[in-house]
Amino acid sequence: GGEIAKSLYHLYDYMLSEFTQANLRNDVRHLDGPLRCLKEMRGAWHTLAQKQNQPAVEMLNDKC
């Protein structure tokens, strides 16, 4: 919950709106923003997943 949930809600609301506009207007340019957001989110999740597989000491070294 909290601030992360609010931010994700607004992000998903924006993407849904853009997907709807792309569909209604038959204009793929409305997909550019959501695709950039999704790629960035995927990269962040990928980075987190990689860090979960590192020993704790390596994770601390990466942060310093």
All heavy atoms as a GROMACS GRO file, in nm:
protein
  518
    1GLY      N    1   0.081  -0.118   0.000
    1GLY     CA    2   0.000   0.000   0.000
    1GLY      C    3   0.086   0.125   0.000
    1GLY      O    4   0.197   0.126  -0.051
    2GLY      N    5   0.035   0.228   0.054
    2GLY     CA    6   0.106   0.353   0.070
    2GLY      C    7   0.135   0.425  -0.060
    2GLY      O    8   0.059   0.418  -0.157
    3GLU      N    9   0.246   0.496  -0.059
    3GLU     CA   10   0.283   0.582  -0.172
    3GLU      C   11   0.312   0.504  -0.300
    3GLU      O   12   0.278   0.548  -0.410
    3GLU     CB   13   0.406   0.666  -0.132
    3GLU     CG   14   0.422   0.790  -0.213
    3GLU     CD   15   0.304   0.886  -0.202
    3GLU    OE1   16   0.246   0.899  -0.095
    3GLU    OE2   17   0.272   0.949  -0.305
    4ILE      N   18   0.373   0.387  -0.286
    4ILE     CA   19   0.402   0.305  -0.405
    4ILE      C   20   0.272   0.262  -0.473
    4ILE      O   21   0.260   0.269  -0.595
    4ILE     CB   22   0.488   0.182  -0.368
    4ILE    CG1   23   0.628   0.228  -0.327
    4ILE    CG2   24   0.496   0.085  -0.485
    4ILE    CD1   25   0.716   0.118  -0.276
    5ALA      N   26   0.176   0.221  -0.394
    5ALA     CA   27   0.047   0.178  -0.450
    5ALA      C   28  -0.021   0.294  -0.523
    5ALA      O   29  -0.077   0.275  -0.631
    5ALA     CB   30  -0.043   0.124  -0.340
    6LYS      N   31  -0.016   0.413  -0.464
    6LYS     CA   32  -0.076   0.530  -0.530
    6LYS      C   33  -0.007   0.561  -0.662
    6LYS      O   34  -0.072   0.590  -0.762
    6LYS     CB   35  -0.069   0.653  -0.439
    6LYS     CG   36  -0.161   0.649  -0.321
    6LYS     CD   37  -0.143   0.774  -0.237
    6LYS     CE   38  -0.216   0.762  -0.106
    6LYS     NZ   39  -0.191   0.879  -0.020
    7SER      N   40   0.126   0.555  -0.660
    7SER     CA   41   0.202   0.584  -0.782
    7SER      C   42   0.171   0.482  -0.891
    7SER      O   43   0.153   0.517  -1.008
    7SER     CB   44   0.352   0.584  -0.752
    7SER     OG   45   0.385   0.690  -0.667
    8LEU      N   46   0.167   0.355  -0.853
    8LEU     CA   47   0.135   0.251  -0.951
    8LEU      C   48  -0.007   0.267  -1.005
    8LEU      O   49  -0.032   0.248  -1.124
    8LEU     CB   50   0.153   0.112  -0.891
    8LEU     CG   51   0.298   0.067  -0.873
    8LEU    CD1   52   0.303  -0.065  -0.797
    8LEU    CD2   53   0.369   0.056  -1.006
    9TYR      N   54  -0.100   0.304  -0.916
    9TYR     CA   55  -0.238   0.326  -0.960
    9TYR      C   56  -0.242   0.434  -1.068
    9TYR      O   57  -0.306   0.417  -1.172
    9TYR     CB   58  -0.327   0.364  -0.841
    9TYR     CG   59  -0.466   0.401  -0.885
    9TYR    CD1   60  -0.561   0.302  -0.907
    9TYR    CD2   61  -0.501   0.534  -0.907
    9TYR    CE1   62  -0.689   0.335  -0.950
    9TYR    CE2   63  -0.629   0.567  -0.950
    9TYR     CZ   64  -0.722   0.467  -0.971
    9TYR     OH   65  -0.848   0.500  -1.015
   10HIS      N   66  -0.174   0.546  -1.043
   10HIS     CA   67  -0.174   0.656  -1.139
   10HIS      C   68  -0.105   0.616  -1.269
   10HIS      O   69  -0.150   0.653  -1.378
   10HIS     CB   70  -0.110   0.781  -1.080
   10HIS     CG   71  -0.192   0.842  -0.972
   10HIS    ND1   72  -0.316   0.899  -0.994
   10HIS    CD2   73  -0.170   0.854  -0.839
   10HIS    CE1   74  -0.365   0.944  -0.881
   10HIS    NE2   75  -0.278   0.917  -0.784
   11LEU      N   76   0.002   0.540  -1.257
   11LEU     CA   77   0.073   0.494  -1.376
   11LEU      C   78  -0.016   0.401  -1.459
   11LEU      O   79  -0.027   0.416  -1.581
   11LEU     CB   80   0.202   0.422  -1.336
   11LEU     CG   81   0.287   0.368  -1.449
   11LEU    CD1   82   0.336   0.481  -1.540
   11LEU    CD2   83   0.404   0.290  -1.394
   12TYR      N   84  -0.081   0.306  -1.394
   12TYR     CA   85  -0.169   0.213  -1.466
   12TYR      C   86  -0.290   0.286  -1.524
   12TYR      O   87  -0.335   0.253  -1.635
   12TYR     CB   88  -0.215   0.100  -1.374
   12TYR     CG   89  -0.104   0.009  -1.328
   12TYR    CD1   90  -0.109  -0.053  -1.205
   12TYR    CD2   91   0.008  -0.016  -1.408
   12TYR    CE1   92  -0.008  -0.137  -1.161
   12TYR    CE2   93   0.109  -0.099  -1.365
   12TYR     CZ   94   0.101  -0.159  -1.242
   12TYR     OH   95   0.201  -0.241  -1.200
   13ASP      N   96  -0.341   0.386  -1.454
   13ASP     CA   97  -0.452   0.465  -1.504
   13ASP      C   98  -0.411   0.540  -1.631
   13ASP      O   99  -0.485   0.543  -1.730
   13ASP     CB  100  -0.499   0.563  -1.396
   13ASP     CG  101  -0.624   0.638  -1.436
   13ASP    OD1  102  -0.723   0.572  -1.476
   13ASP    OD2  103  -0.623   0.762  -1.427
   14TYR      N  104  -0.290   0.599  -1.629
   14TYR     CA  105  -0.237   0.669  -1.746
   14TYR      C  106  -0.224   0.572  -1.864
   14TYR      O  107  -0.267   0.601  -1.976
   14TYR     CB  108  -0.101   0.731  -1.713
   14TYR     CG  109  -0.014   0.753  -1.833
   14TYR    CD1  110  -0.041   0.855  -1.925
   14TYR    CD2  111   0.095   0.671  -1.857
   14TYR    CE1  112   0.038   0.873  -2.038
   14TYR    CE2  113   0.175   0.689  -1.968
   14TYR     CZ  114   0.147   0.790  -2.058
   14TYR     OH  115   0.226   0.807  -2.168
   15MET      N  116  -0.166   0.454  -1.839
   15MET     CA  117  -0.144   0.358  -1.947
   15MET      C  118  -0.277   0.309  -2.004
   15MET      O  119  -0.292   0.300  -2.127
   15MET     CB  120  -0.058   0.241  -1.899
   15MET     CG  121   0.087   0.280  -1.878
   15MET     SD  122   0.200   0.142  -1.855
   15MET     CE  123   0.153   0.085  -1.693
   16LEU      N  124  -0.374   0.282  -1.919
   16LEU     CA  125  -0.505   0.239  -1.967
   16LEU      C  126  -0.569   0.347  -2.054
   16LEU      O  127  -0.627   0.317  -2.159
   16LEU     CB  128  -0.596   0.204  -1.849
   16LEU     CG  129  -0.737   0.156  -1.885
   16LEU    CD1  130  -0.731   0.032  -1.972
   16LEU    CD2  131  -0.816   0.130  -1.759
   17SER      N  132  -0.556   0.472  -2.012
   17SER     CA  133  -0.610   0.582  -2.090
   17SER      C  134  -0.543   0.590  -2.228
   17SER      O  135  -0.610   0.608  -2.330
   17SER     CB  136  -0.590   0.713  -2.015
   17SER     OG  137  -0.631   0.823  -2.093
   18GLU      N  138  -0.412   0.575  -2.230
   18GLU     CA  139  -0.340   0.580  -2.358
   18GLU      C  140  -0.375   0.460  -2.447
   18GLU      O  141  -0.390   0.476  -2.569
   18GLU     CB  142  -0.189   0.586  -2.334
   18GLU     CG  143  -0.141   0.719  -2.279
   18GLU     CD  144  -0.169   0.835  -2.374
   18GLU    OE1  145  -0.112   0.838  -2.484
   18GLU    OE2  146  -0.248   0.923  -2.336
   19PHE      N  147  -0.390   0.343  -2.389
   19PHE     CA  148  -0.431   0.225  -2.468
   19PHE      C  149  -0.569   0.248  -2.528
   19PHE      O  150  -0.594   0.214  -2.644
   19PHE     CB  151  -0.434   0.099  -2.381
   19PHE     CG  152  -0.299   0.053  -2.333
   19PHE    CD1  153  -0.285  -0.009  -2.211
   19PHE    CD2  154  -0.185   0.072  -2.410
   19PHE    CE1  155  -0.161  -0.053  -2.166
   19PHE    CE2  156  -0.060   0.029  -2.367
   19PHE     CZ  157  -0.049  -0.034  -2.245
   20THR      N  158  -0.659   0.307  -2.448
   20THR     CA  159  -0.794   0.336  -2.497
   20THR      C  160  -0.790   0.435  -2.612
   20THR      O  161  -0.857   0.416  -2.714
   20THR     CB  162  -0.882   0.388  -2.382
   20THR    OG1  163  -0.884   0.290  -2.278
   20THR    CG2  164  -1.022   0.417  -2.429
   21GLN      N  165  -0.711   0.542  -2.596
   21GLN     CA  166  -0.699   0.641  -2.703
   21GLN      C  167  -0.639   0.582  -2.829
   21GLN      O  168  -0.683   0.612  -2.940
   21GLN     CB  169  -0.615   0.761  -2.655
   21GLN     CG  170  -0.683   0.846  -2.551
   21GLN     CD  171  -0.816   0.902  -2.600
   21GLN    OE1  172  -0.826   0.954  -2.710
   21GLN    NE2  173  -0.918   0.889  -2.517
   22ALA      N  174  -0.540   0.496  -2.813
   22ALA     CA  175  -0.479   0.431  -2.930
   22ALA      C  176  -0.583   0.349  -3.004
   22ALA      O  177  -0.588   0.349  -3.128
   22ALA     CB  178  -0.362   0.342  -2.886
   23ASN      N  179  -0.666   0.281  -2.928
   23ASN     CA  180  -0.770   0.198  -2.989
   23ASN      C  181  -0.879   0.284  -3.054
   23ASN      O  182  -0.917   0.259  -3.169
   23ASN     CB  183  -0.831   0.106  -2.882
   23ASN     CG  184  -0.925   0.006  -2.940
   23ASN    OD1  185  -0.904  -0.046  -3.049
   23ASN    ND2  186  -1.032  -0.024  -2.867
   24LEU      N  187  -0.928   0.383  -2.983
   24LEU     CA  188  -1.036   0.467  -3.036
   24LEU      C  189  -0.994   0.546  -3.160
   24LEU      O  190  -1.071   0.562  -3.254
   24LEU     CB  191  -1.084   0.565  -2.928
   24LEU     CG  192  -1.162   0.505  -2.811
   24LEU    CD1  193  -1.189   0.612  -2.706
   24LEU    CD2  194  -1.292   0.443  -2.859
   25ARG      N  195  -0.871   0.595  -3.157
   25ARG     CA  196  -0.823   0.680  -3.267
   25ARG      C  197  -0.743   0.603  -3.372
   25ARG      O  198  -0.698   0.660  -3.470
   25ARG     CB  199  -0.739   0.793  -3.211
   25ARG     CG  200  -0.813   0.882  -3.114
   25ARG     CD  201  -0.721   0.987  -3.053
   25ARG     NE  202  -0.779   1.053  -2.939
   25ARG     CZ  203  -0.864   1.155  -2.946
   25ARG    NH1  204  -0.903   1.201  -3.061
   25ARG    NH2  205  -0.911   1.209  -2.836
   26ASN      N  206  -0.724   0.473  -3.344
   26ASN     CA  207  -0.642   0.389  -3.432
   26ASN      C  208  -0.507   0.455  -3.457
   26ASN      O  209  -0.461   0.469  -3.570
   26ASN     CB  210  -0.715   0.361  -3.563
   26ASN     CG  211  -0.657   0.242  -3.635
   26ASN    OD1  212  -0.601   0.152  -3.573
   26ASN    ND2  213  -0.669   0.241  -3.767
   27ASP      N  214  -0.443   0.500  -3.346
   27ASP     CA  215  -0.319   0.576  -3.352
   27ASP      C  216  -0.217   0.513  -3.257
   27ASP      O  217  -0.227   0.527  -3.135
   27ASP     CB  218  -0.347   0.720  -3.311
   27ASP     CG  219  -0.227   0.812  -3.327
   27ASP    OD1  220  -0.116   0.763  -3.355
   27ASP    OD2  221  -0.246   0.934  -3.310
   28VAL      N  222  -0.119   0.446  -3.316
   28VAL     CA  223  -0.020   0.376  -3.234
   28VAL      C  224   0.072   0.470  -3.157
   28VAL      O  225   0.140   0.427  -3.064
   28VAL     CB  226   0.065   0.280  -3.320
   28VAL    CG1  227  -0.021   0.170  -3.380
   28VAL    CG2  228   0.142   0.354  -3.427
   29ARG      N  229   0.073   0.598  -3.191
   29ARG     CA  230   0.158   0.693  -3.116
   29ARG      C  231   0.119   0.700  -2.968
   29ARG      O  232   0.202   0.732  -2.884
   29ARG     CB  233   0.153   0.831  -3.179
   29ARG     CG  234   0.223   0.836  -3.315
   29ARG     CD  235   0.212   0.971  -3.376
   29ARG     NE  236   0.070   0.995  -3.408
   29ARG     CZ  237   0.022   1.108  -3.455
   29ARG    NH1  238   0.102   1.211  -3.476
   29ARG    NH2  239  -0.106   1.122  -3.483
   30HIS      N  240  -0.005   0.666  -2.938
   30HIS     CA  241  -0.049   0.665  -2.798
   30HIS      C  242   0.013   0.550  -2.720
   30HIS      O  243   0.001   0.546  -2.597
   30HIS     CB  244  -0.202   0.658  -2.789
   30HIS     CG  245  -0.269   0.787  -2.820
   30HIS    ND1  246  -0.284   0.888  -2.728
   30HIS    CD2  247  -0.323   0.833  -2.935
   30HIS    CE1  248  -0.345   0.990  -2.784
   30HIS    NE2  249  -0.371   0.959  -2.910
   31LEU      N  250   0.076   0.458  -2.789
   31LEU     CA  251   0.138   0.344  -2.722
   31LEU      C  252   0.282   0.373  -2.680
   31LEU      O  253   0.339   0.301  -2.598
   31LEU     CB  254   0.136   0.221  -2.812
   31LEU     CG  255  -0.003   0.175  -2.858
   31LEU    CD1  256   0.009   0.057  -2.952
   31LEU    CD2  257  -0.092   0.143  -2.739
   32ASP      N  258   0.342   0.479  -2.733
   32ASP     CA  259   0.483   0.509  -2.705
   32ASP      C  260   0.510   0.530  -2.555
   32ASP      O  261   0.604   0.471  -2.500
   32ASP     CB  262   0.528   0.633  -2.783
   32ASP     CG  263   0.534   0.609  -2.932
   32ASP    OD1  264   0.539   0.492  -2.975
   32ASP    OD2  265   0.533   0.709  -3.007
   33GLY      N  266   0.432   0.613  -2.491
   33GLY     CA  267   0.452   0.641  -2.348
   33GLY      C  268   0.436   0.517  -2.262
   33GLY      O  269   0.524   0.485  -2.180
   34PRO      N  270   0.323   0.445  -2.276
   34PRO     CA  271   0.308   0.324  -2.196
   34PRO      C  272   0.417   0.220  -2.221
   34PRO      O  273   0.463   0.156  -2.127
   34PRO     CB  274   0.171   0.270  -2.239
   34PRO     CG  275   0.096   0.390  -2.281
   34PRO     CD  276   0.199   0.480  -2.346
   35LEU      N  277   0.462   0.207  -2.345
   35LEU     CA  278   0.568   0.110  -2.372
   35LEU      C  279   0.698   0.150  -2.302
   35LEU      O  280   0.768   0.064  -2.248
   35LEU     CB  281   0.590   0.095  -2.523
   35LEU     CG  282   0.483   0.015  -2.595
   35LEU    CD1  283   0.507   0.016  -2.746
   35LEU    CD2  284   0.477  -0.127  -2.544
   36ARG      N  285   0.729   0.278  -2.301
   36ARG     CA  286   0.849   0.325  -2.230
   36ARG      C  287   0.836   0.294  -2.080
   36ARG      O  288   0.930   0.247  -2.017
   36ARG     CB  289   0.870   0.475  -2.251
   36ARG     CG  290   0.939   0.509  -2.380
   36ARG     CD  291   0.987   0.654  -2.383
   36ARG     NE  292   0.883   0.751  -2.352
   36ARG     CZ  293   0.800   0.805  -2.442
   36ARG    NH1  294   0.809   0.771  -2.569
   36ARG    NH2  295   0.709   0.892  -2.406
   37CYS      N  296   0.718   0.320  -2.025
   37CYS     CA  297   0.695   0.291  -1.883
   37CYS      C  298   0.711   0.143  -1.852
   37CYS      O  299   0.776   0.105  -1.754
   37CYS     CB  300   0.554   0.335  -1.841
   37CYS     SG  301   0.529   0.512  -1.839
   38LEU      N  302   0.652   0.060  -1.935
   38LEU     CA  303   0.659  -0.084  -1.912
   38LEU      C  304   0.802  -0.137  -1.926
   38LEU      O  305   0.844  -0.223  -1.849
   38LEU     CB  306   0.566  -0.157  -2.008
   38LEU     CG  307   0.417  -0.138  -1.980
   38LEU    CD1  308   0.333  -0.193  -2.093
   38LEU    CD2  309   0.379  -0.203  -1.847
   39LYS      N  310   0.877  -0.085  -2.021
   39LYS     CA  311   1.017  -0.127  -2.036
   39LYS      C  312   1.098  -0.087  -1.914
   39LYS      O  313   1.180  -0.165  -1.865
   39LYS     CB  314   1.078  -0.066  -2.162
   39LYS     CG  315   1.030  -0.130  -2.289
   39LYS     CD  316   1.091  -0.063  -2.411
   39LYS     CE  317   1.035  -0.122  -2.539
   39LYS     NZ  318   1.088  -0.055  -2.658
   40GLU      N  319   1.074   0.033  -1.863
   40GLU     CA  320   1.145   0.079  -1.744
   40GLU      C  321   1.109  -0.007  -1.622
   40GLU      O  322   1.196  -0.047  -1.545
   40GLU     CB  323   1.110   0.225  -1.717
   40GLU     CG  324   1.176   0.280  -1.595
   40GLU     CD  325   1.272   0.390  -1.626
   40GLU    OE1  326   1.283   0.431  -1.741
   40GLU    OE2  327   1.337   0.435  -1.531
   41MET      N  328   0.981  -0.037  -1.608
   41MET     CA  329   0.938  -0.122  -1.496
   41MET      C  330   0.997  -0.261  -1.507
   41MET      O  331   1.042  -0.319  -1.408
   41MET     CB  332   0.784  -0.130  -1.491
   41MET     CG  333   0.719  -0.001  -1.448
   41MET     SD  334   0.540  -0.005  -1.461
   41MET     CE  335   0.498  -0.136  -1.348
   42ARG      N  336   0.999  -0.316  -1.629
   42ARG     CA  337   1.058  -0.448  -1.650
   42ARG      C  338   1.205  -0.449  -1.610
   42ARG      O  339   1.253  -0.540  -1.544
   42ARG     CB  340   1.043  -0.492  -1.795
   42ARG     CG  341   1.098  -0.631  -1.820
   42ARG     CD  342   1.099  -0.663  -1.970
   42ARG     NE  343   1.150  -0.795  -1.994
   42ARG     CZ  344   1.280  -0.825  -2.000
   42ARG    NH1  345   1.371  -0.732  -1.983
   42ARG    NH2  346   1.320  -0.949  -2.024
   43GLY      N  347   1.277  -0.344  -1.650
   43GLY     CA  348   1.418  -0.334  -1.615
   43GLY      C  349   1.439  -0.328  -1.464
   43GLY      O  350   1.530  -0.391  -1.411
   44ALA      N  351   1.354  -0.253  -1.396
   44ALA     CA  352   1.364  -0.243  -1.251
   44ALA      C  353   1.338  -0.377  -1.184
   44ALA      O  354   1.412  -0.418  -1.093
   44ALA     CB  355   1.267  -0.137  -1.198
   45TRP      N  356   1.236  -0.448  -1.229
   45TRP     CA  357   1.206  -0.580  -1.172
   45TRP      C  358   1.318  -0.678  -1.201
   45TRP      O  359   1.355  -0.759  -1.115
   45TRP     CB  360   1.073  -0.635  -1.226
   45TRP     CG  361   0.954  -0.575  -1.160
   45TRP    CD1  362   0.862  -0.490  -1.215
   45TRP    CD2  363   0.912  -0.593  -1.024
   45TRP    NE1  364   0.768  -0.455  -1.123
   45TRP    CE2  365   0.796  -0.517  -1.005
   45TRP    CE3  366   0.963  -0.667  -0.918
   45TRP    CZ2  367   0.729  -0.513  -0.883
   45TRP    CZ3  368   0.897  -0.662  -0.796
   45TRP    CH2  369   0.781  -0.586  -0.779
   46HIS      N  370   1.375  -0.670  -1.321
   46HIS     CA  371   1.487  -0.758  -1.357
   46HIS      C  372   1.606  -0.731  -1.265
   46HIS      O  373   1.669  -0.826  -1.216
   46HIS     CB  374   1.524  -0.736  -1.504
   46HIS     CG  375   1.635  -0.823  -1.550
   46HIS    ND1  376   1.618  -0.957  -1.575
   46HIS    CD2  377   1.765  -0.795  -1.577
   46HIS    CE1  378   1.733  -1.009  -1.613
   46HIS    NE2  379   1.824  -0.911  -1.616
   47THR      N  380   1.637  -0.604  -1.241
   47THR     CA  381   1.748  -0.569  -1.153
   47THR      C  382   1.724  -0.621  -1.012
   47THR      O  383   1.815  -0.677  -0.949
   47THR     CB  384   1.768  -0.416  -1.151
   47THR    OG1  385   1.799  -0.373  -1.284
   47THR    CG2  386   1.879  -0.374  -1.057
   48LEU      N  387   1.602  -0.603  -0.962
   48LEU     CA  388   1.570  -0.654  -0.828
   48LEU      C  389   1.584  -0.806  -0.820
   48LEU      O  390   1.635  -0.859  -0.723
   48LEU     CB  391   1.428  -0.613  -0.788
   48LEU     CG  392   1.410  -0.468  -0.750
   48LEU    CD1  393   1.262  -0.436  -0.734
   48LEU    CD2  394   1.485  -0.434  -0.624
   49ALA      N  395   1.539  -0.874  -0.924
   49ALA     CA  396   1.548  -1.020  -0.926
   49ALA      C  397   1.694  -1.065  -0.925
   49ALA      O  398   1.730  -1.161  -0.856
   49ALA     CB  399   1.476  -1.076  -1.048
   50GLN      N  400   1.779  -0.996  -1.000
   50GLN     CA  401   1.922  -1.031  -1.001
   50GLN      C  402   1.983  -1.009  -0.863
   50GLN      O  403   2.063  -1.090  -0.817
   50GLN     CB  404   1.996  -0.947  -1.104
   50GLN     CG  405   1.973  -0.990  -1.246
   50GLN     CD  406   2.050  -0.905  -1.344
   50GLN    OE1  407   2.068  -0.786  -1.323
   50GLN    NE2  408   2.097  -0.968  -1.451
   51LYS      N  409   1.948  -0.900  -0.799
   51LYS     CA  410   2.003  -0.871  -0.666
   51LYS      C  411   1.958  -0.973  -0.563
   51LYS      O  412   2.030  -1.000  -0.467
   51LYS     CB  413   1.967  -0.730  -0.623
   51LYS     CG  414   2.037  -0.625  -0.707
   51LYS     CD  415   2.047  -0.496  -0.632
   51LYS     CE  416   2.117  -0.391  -0.714
   51LYS     NZ  417   2.260  -0.408  -0.721
   52GLN      N  418   1.841  -1.030  -0.579
   52GLN     CA  419   1.793  -1.131  -0.486
   52GLN      C  420   1.878  -1.257  -0.493
   52GLN      O  421   1.885  -1.332  -0.397
   52GLN     CB  422   1.646  -1.166  -0.516
   52GLN     CG  423   1.550  -1.056  -0.483
   52GLN     CD  424   1.550  -1.022  -0.335
   52GLN    OE1  425   1.547  -1.109  -0.249
   52GLN    NE2  426   1.553  -0.894  -0.304
   53ASN      N  427   1.944  -1.280  -0.605
   53ASN     CA  428   2.027  -1.398  -0.622
   53ASN      C  429   2.171  -1.377  -0.576
   53ASN      O  430   2.250  -1.469  -0.575
   53ASN     CB  431   2.027  -1.443  -0.769
   53ASN     CG  432   1.892  -1.496  -0.810
   53ASN    OD1  433   1.819  -1.553  -0.730
   53ASN    ND2  434   1.855  -1.474  -0.935
   54GLN      N  435   2.207  -1.254  -0.535
   54GLN     CA  436   2.342  -1.224  -0.487
   54GLN      C  437   2.349  -1.243  -0.336
   54GLN      O  438   2.251  -1.220  -0.266
   54GLN     CB  439   2.380  -1.078  -0.517
   54GLN     CG  440   2.395  -1.045  -0.662
   54GLN     CD  441   2.430  -0.898  -0.679
   54GLN    OE1  442   2.443  -0.824  -0.583
   54GLN    NE2  443   2.445  -0.856  -0.802
   55PRO      N  444   2.465  -1.282  -0.286
   55PRO     CA  445   2.482  -1.285  -0.141
   55PRO      C  446   2.465  -1.144  -0.083
   55PRO      O  447   2.488  -1.044  -0.150
   55PRO     CB  448   2.626  -1.333  -0.123
   55PRO     CG  449   2.661  -1.402  -0.250
   55PRO     CD  450   2.580  -1.332  -0.357
   56ALA      N  451   2.426  -1.134   0.041
   56ALA     CA  452   2.398  -1.007   0.107
   56ALA      C  453   2.518  -0.912   0.100
   56ALA      O  454   2.502  -0.792   0.083
   56ALA     CB  455   2.355  -1.030   0.252
   57VAL      N  456   2.638  -0.964   0.115
   57VAL     CA  457   2.759  -0.879   0.113
   57VAL      C  458   2.772  -0.811  -0.022
   57VAL      O  459   2.802  -0.692  -0.031
   57VAL     CB  460   2.885  -0.962   0.144
   57VAL    CG1  461   3.011  -0.879   0.125
   57VAL    CG2  462   2.877  -1.016   0.286
   58GLU      N  463   2.748  -0.882  -0.131
   58GLU     CA  464   2.757  -0.823  -0.264
   58GLU      C  465   2.652  -0.715  -0.281
   58GLU      O  466   2.678  -0.611  -0.342
   58GLU     CB  467   2.740  -0.929  -0.372
   58GLU     CG  468   2.860  -1.021  -0.387
   58GLU     CD  469   2.839  -1.122  -0.496
   58GLU    OE1  470   2.765  -1.094  -0.594
   58GLU    OE2  471   2.896  -1.232  -0.486
   59MET      N  472   2.532  -0.735  -0.229
   59MET     CA  473   2.426  -0.636  -0.239
   59MET      C  474   2.467  -0.507  -0.167
   59MET      O  475   2.446  -0.398  -0.216
   59MET     CB  476   2.295  -0.689  -0.183
   59MET     CG  477   2.229  -0.792  -0.271
   59MET     SD  478   2.077  -0.857  -0.201
   59MET     CE  479   1.973  -0.712  -0.204
   60LEU      N  480   2.529  -0.521  -0.050
   60LEU     CA  481   2.573  -0.404   0.025
   60LEU      C  482   2.683  -0.330  -0.051
   60LEU      O  483   2.684  -0.208  -0.056
   60LEU     CB  484   2.623  -0.443   0.163
   60LEU     CG  485   2.517  -0.488   0.262
   60LEU    CD1  486   2.582  -0.540   0.389
   60LEU    CD2  487   2.422  -0.374   0.294
   61ASN      N  488   2.775  -0.404  -0.112
   61ASN     CA  489   2.882  -0.340  -0.188
   61ASN      C  490   2.827  -0.264  -0.308
   61ASN      O  491   2.880  -0.160  -0.344
   61ASN     CB  492   2.983  -0.444  -0.235
   61ASN     CG  493   3.066  -0.496  -0.119
   61ASN    OD1  494   3.082  -0.431  -0.017
   61ASN    ND2  495   3.120  -0.617  -0.135
   62ASP      N  496   2.723  -0.314  -0.371
   62ASP     CA  497   2.664  -0.247  -0.486
   62ASP      C  498   2.603  -0.114  -0.445
   62ASP      O  499   2.600  -0.020  -0.524
   62ASP     CB  500   2.554  -0.333  -0.550
   62ASP     CG  501   2.612  -0.452  -0.626
   62ASP    OD1  502   2.735  -0.452  -0.650
   62ASP    OD2  503   2.535  -0.542  -0.660
   63LYS      N  504   2.554  -0.102  -0.322
   63LYS     CA  505   2.487   0.019  -0.277
   63LYS      C  506   2.586   0.126  -0.234
   63LYS      O  507   2.553   0.242  -0.228
   63LYS     CB  508   2.392  -0.013  -0.162
   63LYS     CG  509   2.274  -0.097  -0.205
   63LYS     CD  510   2.185  -0.125  -0.088
   63LYS     CE  511   2.069  -0.214  -0.131
   63LYS     NZ  512   1.983  -0.248  -0.021
   64CYS      N  513   2.707   0.090  -0.200
   64CYS     CA  514   2.805   0.186  -0.147
   64CYS      C  515   2.896   0.241  -0.255
   64CYS      O  516   2.914   0.189  -0.357
   64CYS     CB  517   2.890   0.120  -0.040
   64CYS     SG  518   2.792   0.063   0.100
   0.00000   0.00000   0.00000
